Amino acid sequence: MIDWLVLAIAVPLLGSVVAAALPGRASAIGLATAVLTTGSALAASLVVAEGGSLRSDLGGWGAPLGIALAADGLSAALLVMSNLVALGISVYALDYFSGGVRRHFWPLWLLLWTSLNGVFLAADLFNVYVTLELLGISAAALGALSGRPDAVAANLRYLLVGLLGSMTYLLGVALLYTELGTLDIGLAAEALVPGPLAHTAFALMLGGLLLKAALFPLHFWLPPAHSQAPAAVSAALSALVVKAAVYLVLRLWMDLFGPVAGPGAGAMLGVLGAAAVVWGSWRAFRAERLKLLAAYSTVAQVGYLFLFFPLLAIAPPPEREALLGALVLLALTHGFAKAGLFLAAGLLQKRVGHDRIDELGPAIQSLPVVGLTLGLAGVALIGLPPSGTFIAKWILLAESIGAGQWWWAPVVLIGTLLASAYVYRLLANAFGPAAQAEPAAEGALAPIGRLAQAPALLMTLVAVVVLGLGGEPLWGLLEGVGP
């Protein structure tokens, strides 16, 4: 029987090594590895959808001695989104990078992909730490690929912040191991008893992950790191790497720290999420560059995800299932939409040499597919129907009012209005009278191939159409997840 969980990690890791050893063929090796990795991840997710869960003990050594991989509906959903987005980024990178940068990109990119799949599939707390470290190091290295001083400085700060988050998380893991004698998440959950040590470990691990998730006010590193990175890397950082930290917060909240994570902790996360929604949306509206707008929008979208936690902490099982499905749907939609937005921004930047919003009109008009991509990404970020964001926000509003926590509703509405404002500002500059008065000089614009435009458009179509109109099976996939 094929072990798809192992292949989802082993294939990109092997591809990274081979791409580093054969730099002249790195692109071909990278694309072949991307296809095989995506196939392995989709196969593993299909097995989970049919059987409910999947587990693999490497070398036949089970817990607590061996290294175990596991997947349920939650990890399968994030695994599918991440690998499809990563495949699209890989296709995009074929035309985006050139020369020596291309040779350096592929080994680092496949290493990031390895660690990302490892985060979603790790079944013990220490291997989560290992994959988090690999994820942060490879992400920071990719972000600094351009070699520009501002990019290097931003990603060095990202690296140091990521190391601080990982060390804080690891300290919490050490406390749990001292008390419980196991690192397996399932065994630790069975042995965990609420008390000072459990609360301290929870606070340390949660704090480290929130730093990596860039939840307000710990978001200071995200906008410069994401906006200064190459567009293909920005898409991965915003759509995937941040989601890995949010996924771990949700996973540990449900599977390990349920007796410790009460309404008070949920309310704290909700307040921070509300501040992130308002502040991130406002800064996105004020941004002068498209990639900076997208980066601050990520701060806001992460905030929306944490608005679910105060409701999850008090909801009975039926409502909890609805909230969990909406949270995951919002995360998936944002992953596809934000990847498409950053890839489109990279094409515009390559077309005219900058991403200043007020001057992008002629470039967008000369690339109608990119213009359509921006419009679809805007629909998903605002939460207009039929996007998956609309469904998720509707459930969030309904459940918050039904639970008597109506104060989250104004936050959602304010964030939606601000998102409408910054998307309108972008599209108005692209298609308004000022843009019409400045027709693009085609000879002054760099050529952009159709293959480079396809991944961004497809991702936004998934966010708006597929997840919006066909997202119902997600609740069936998540059935049985959590306590």
Summary of the structure (lengths in Angstrom):
residues: 483
radius of gyration: 21.3
end to end distance: 30.1
largest distance: 69.8
contacts: 1881
relative contact order: 0.10
helix: 79%
strand: 3%
